[in-house]
Amino acid sequence: METIEFDVIVIGGGIMGSCAAYESAKRGLRTLLLEQFDFLHHRGSSHGESRTIRATYPEEYYAKMVLAAEPLWREAEAEIGYSVFFKNRQLDMGPADNKALQAVVSCCRNTSIPVRVLDPEQVREDFGGRFRLPDGWVGVVTEHGGVIKPTKAVSMFQALAVKHGATLRDHVEVNGLERDSRTGGVSVTAKGGEKFLGKRCVVTVGAWARRLVETVTDGRVVLPIQAVETNVSYWKIRTGHEEEFTAGSGFPSFASYDFPYVYGTPSIEFPGLIKVGWHGGREIEPERRTFAPLEGSLSLLKQWIEGRFGDRVDSSAPVMSQSCLYSMTPDEDYVIDFLGGEFGKDVVIAGGFSGHGFKMGPLVGRILVDLLRSGSSSGPHDLDPFRMDRFKENCKGNGKDFDHQVNVKL
C-alpha cells in the first residue's frame, strides 16, 4: 500500500518555490521541491545579477508586503551567513501629474513610509547632479530601495531548505496532479513516469502556470498568465564617473514613471556598467524565447539615458543585454489562491508576479505555507487582490486608476 512520503510537495524551484520549500522545511514538515530544469537555470524569472528593491507602489497592499518581507530576508541571511539583500535609497521620477506616481506618494504617506517629493533642482542637488529631470517632473525619494542578488538568493533558500531536511529534485517536469483516493493526499506525476505522494502541494511554476493548471483541472481553471520576454541592458559609465554610480557613493535604485517605464540599479554587478532597463517585452510561449535583444526599446532607452544622465553614461548602445521572463496577469497583480475543485484547500497556486515579485519571495513562501496549514486566506496580509476568481468577475482583473507599467506593444 502506498504511503504519503511528504507533507508538502512544492512544484517549481524559482524564488517563490524555493522560499516555500524553506519555510515548510523550517517548520518541520517533510518537504519535496521539484524543478523541471536545472536548479538555478536561466529559463525563467529567478536568475541574473540583480533585482530592484522598492516599497514605492501605487497599491498599499504591495508596500505593506515589501516592508514585511525585509526582516524575512534578514533572517535567512543571518542563518546562511552571507548577504543577498543590499538596501539603498530609491528614486522614483516622472511628470508631476502622472497618476501612478501621485498614487505612490499617497501610498507612502498612508503606510508610514517616509517620503520626500523634490523638484528637478532639488533632485540635482540631492544626488550630486547625477540625475537631470525635465521641467514639470518631480523626484520621489524613500529609504526603501536597493538591490537583491537573485541567483545567489535562490541558491540560499534552497541550501537552507536542505539544511532543514527538505528533499530537492531537478529535471522533474510535472505534468499531472490528482487527488489520491487511497491516501487522501495529492499525487504528483512527472513526465518521466515518476509519482510522488504528499498531503498538500504548492504550485509555483512561473510562466508555465497557465498550461499546468489548465491541464490538472481539466480546463476548470484557466489562468490569464502570459509569458513576456524582456531584456536587461547594461550601459558603459564614462571614464572618470564610475564611482558616482555605485551604491557606496549614494546612487539609488530608480524608476521613471513616463513612457517608457524605465528602471535601474546602481553599478554593482559589473564594474563600470549601470543597469538601465525598459519595463516591457514581447509576448511569447515560455519555451520559445529568443534570448535576443528587444531592438524596439533601445532607441527609447538611449533617449532616456542621455536625458537623465547626460554625458556621464555612454548612451550610444548597451555593452551587454540579458534575457528574462515575466509572467504577466492582465492587471499586473499576483495570483495567490487555493486551486479548489477536487483539491479543495490542499493545493495552492502562486503565479503571475508580473515582473515585480522577486523581493516578496520569503513573504510569499510564508503565506503559501500558512495557507496550507490553516486552510484560510485570512491573515495579516490582504490576499483579496490575488484571488483567481477576479478574472471571472472581470476579464481584466482588478480595476486601477492609473496605467499599467509593463508595455508589450513596442
N, C-alpha and C positions, 0 to 999 in steps of 0.2 A: 504494500500500500504506500502510495506517495505521501510524503510529509512536507509540510511547509518549512523550507530551509531558511527563509529570510522574513524579517518583519517588514522591511521596506525595500522595494526594488526601484532604483532611480534609472530612468532611461534618458540618456543624453549627458555627456561629460564635459559640457562647456561650463561657464562660470555658474549658472544657476543650478545645474545638476550637481556640480562638484560641491557647491555650498550646501545644497540639500543633503548630500551624502555625508558631509562633515557634521552637519547639525544632527542628523539622525544617528550616526555612529556615536557621537559625543553623548547622546542621551542613553547609550547602552543598547540601542536597537540593532539587531542583526541586519546589516545593510549591504546591498549589492549595487554597484554603479556600472552601467553598461554604456559603451560608446561604440558607434558604428565604424568610426575611422580610428586612426592612431590617436592616443591621448596627445593633447597639445598640438593638434593638427591646425592647418591654416585654411580649412574649407568652410568654416562657419563664421561666428561673430565674436569669438572669445580669444583671439590671438593678437599678436602685434606688440608694439613697443610702448604704447601709451593710450590711456583713456582719460577724458576730462572729468574732473570732479566739479560739480556746481550744485548749489542749492537754489539757484535763481530760476524758478519755474513760474509760469503764469498760474499753474494749478497748485493750490495749497497742499493737496494730498501728496504730491511729489516732494515738495520742500520738506514736509514733515518726515517723509521716508528717508531722504538724504541725511537729515540730522540724526535719525535713529540708526542708520547704517554705520556711521562713523565709529562709534565705540565698538561695534562688532568687528570691523576691520582691525581696530587696535588690539582687541582680544586675540584675534588669530595671529597677528604679528608677534605679540608677546609670547604666544605658545610656540611658534615656529622658530623665533629668534632672529628674523630679518625683516626688512621693511619692503612693502609694495605700495603703500599709500602715502603720497607726499603732498601735504597741504600747502596752499598758497592763496594769494588773492585771486578773485575772479572779477574781470571787467566785462560787462555787457554794454553794448553800444548800439545806437540806431537813431532814426528820426524821433524827435520828441513826441510826435503824435502817433507813433506806432502802438497799436492796441496791445500787442503781446508784451512789449517792453513796459508799457504802463501797468499791465497786469502783474508783471514781475515785481515792480516796485510795491504795488499794493500787497502782493503775496508776502514779500519780505516783512513788511510792516505788520501784517496780520499774524505772522508766525514768529515774531520777535527776533528776526534776523536783522542785525544792524546793517543799514544800507545808506550809502551816500549817492546823491544824484548830482552830477557835475556837468557844467557846460564845457564846450570844447577847450577853452583856455585853461580851465581848472584841470581837465584831463591831461593836457600837455604838461602842466606844472607837476601834477601828482605822479606822472610816470616819466619824468625827465625828458619830455619831448619825443618819446618813442612812439606815441600814438597821435595822429593828426585827424581830428574829427571835423567833418564839414559843418558849416553853419546850419543851425536848426537841429543838430544832433545833440544827444546827451550821453554821458557815460554813467553807468550804474555799477558801483564798487561795493563788493562784500568781501568778507574774510573766508568764505566757504568755497574756495576754488582749489585747483591743484591737479595732480596727475596720479593715475594708478598705472602700475606695470601689469598689463593684462595676462600675458603668458606666464609670467612669474607668479601672479596671483592665483591663476587656475592650478598651477603646479602646487602651490602652497596648500590650497584647500584639499586637493587630492592626497597630498602627503599626510595632512592632519587626519583625513578620513581613515587612511590606512593605520595611522597611529592608534586610532580609537577602535580598530578592529574591522573596518569595512573591507569588503572584497571588491576589487576593481578589475574589470574585463574590457579590453578594447577589441576592435574588429568583430563586434557582435551587432549585426544590423537587425533590429527588432521589426517584425512585420505582422505580429499578431498579439492580441491581448484579449483574454476572455475570463469570465468567472469560472473557477474550477468547482464543479458540482460536488466532488468528493470531499474536498478540504474546506470549501467555502472561501478559499483565498483567491488570488489573482494569478492566472497562468500567463506567462510571458513567453512568446515563441520567437525564435530568431530565424533569419533567412536560411541559415545553415542547418536548421532542424533541431537545434538545442531548445530545451524548455527549462524555465525557471519558475519556481513557485514562491510567492510571497503573500503576506497578509494584506499589504497595501502597496500602492505604486504611485510614483511621481513621473510625469511625462514632461521633459524639458528638452525638446529636440529642435528648437530654433526654427529655421526656415523649412524644415521637414514636418512641422506640426500639422499643417492642414491635411497633408496626404495621409499621415499615420492616423490621425484622429478620425478622419472620414472613413478609413478602412476598418478600424477596430469598432466603430459604432454602426457599421453597415449603412453609412450615409445619414444617420440620425443627426450627427453634429458636423456641420461644415463651417470651419473657422475661416473668416476672411483675412488670412495672414498671407501676405505677398512678399516673396523674396525680392530684394533690391540690391543689386551690386553697386558698390560705391568705391571710391578711391580716397586714400590719404596721401597728400603731397608734401614733400619736404623741399624747402627753398633755401638757397645759399645766403647766409648773412655776409654782408660785405666786410672785407678785411678792416680790422680796427674797431668793429662794432660787435664782435662776437659775445663779449662778456655782458653787454647791455641786454641781451635777450635770454639770459639764464635766470632760473628761479632764484639763485643766490643773489642776484642784483635787484630782485623785486619785480621781475617781469611776470605778469599774471597769465593764467589761462583766460581765454576770452571767447566771446561770441558776438556776432554782428547781426542785429535784427533788421535786416533790409533784404532786398533781393540782389544777389543770392544770400541765403543764410550761411555765414562763414564762421568757422570756429578754429581754435588752435590752442597750442600749449607752448610753454617755454622751451628753449633749446635744452633738451635733457638726454635724449637717447642717442642722437648723432651730433657730436661737437661741430659747431659752425653751421648747423642747419636748424631751421624752425619749421614746425608742422603747421600748415595752414590748409584747411580742407573745406570743401563745399558739402553742405548737409543735404545730399541728394544722390540720385543714381538712376539706373535703368532697371526696369522690371524684368526678371528672368525666372527660369526654373533653377533651383539651387545646384543641380548637377551640371548646368550649362553655363557656368561662369566662364568669362573670357580671360579674366585677370589682366585685362588691358586697360590703359588709362582712359578716362572719360574726357575725350577731346573737347566736347561741347562746353565743359565747365572751365577749361583752362583760361580762356580769354577773360572771363568774368573774374577769376581769381587773380590774374595778372593786374587787372584794373584795381581791384580791391587792395592788393598788396602795395602797389605804387601809391594809391591814395592815402592809405593809413600809415605806411612805414617810410615813404619817400625813398631816398637813395640808400637807406640803411640795409635794405634787403634787395637782392637781385630778382626782379620780377619778370625777367625775360622768359624763364622756363623753370620748372621744378627740376631739382637734381635727381630725384627718385620719387616713385609712387608705389604704394602698396594697396592691394585689393582687400576689401572687406565686404561683409554681407549684413544687410539689415533684414529684419523680419517685421514687416510693416502691417499695422492694422489701419482701417480707414480713418480712425480718429487719433491715431498715434498713442493710444492708451494700451496698457498691458492687458493680457488675459491671464487671470489667476482665479481658478474656479474648480469645483468638483465636476468630474466628467458625467456623473449621473447615469440614468438608464440602468442597465443590469449591474453596473459598477457601483451604483449608489454613491457613497462618500468614501469609498476605498481607493479611488483613483483621482488624483488632482492633476490639472494641466496648468502649465505656466509657459507663456509664449507671447509673441507679438511685442517684443520690447522696443521695437521701432527706433533703434539707434541711440537710445538713451537709458539703457537698463543696467549696464555693467556695474556702475558704482553702487547699485542697490543689491548686489549679489548676496552678501551674507544675510541681509534682512529678508530678502525673498526666500532664501533657503530656510530660514527660521519660520517664516509664515507658512510655507508649504508643509513642514513637519508639524506645526501647530494645527493646521487644518486636518491632517490625517489623524492626529492624536485626539483632537476634540470633536471632530465631525461638525464643526461650526465655523462660519466665517466671521463671527463676532469676535472682536479683539481690539487692541489699541489702534489698529490702522484701518482706515476706511477702504474696504475692498469692493464696495458697490460699483465704482467706476470700471472695475475689471471683470465684471460678470460676462459670461458668454452670451447670455440671453439678450444683452443690449442690442445686438445686431438683428435679432428678430423684431424688436420694437422699432428699430430704425437702422436701415442697412448701413448708414454712415456712422453709427455708434453714438458716442456722447457728443452733444452739441457744444460748440466752442464759440466764444465771441471774438476770436482772432484767427488769423490764417494759420494753416499748417506750416511747420518748419521744414519738413523734408520735401524736396521737389524732385519729381520724376518726369518732368516734361521738357527738359532742355534737349 
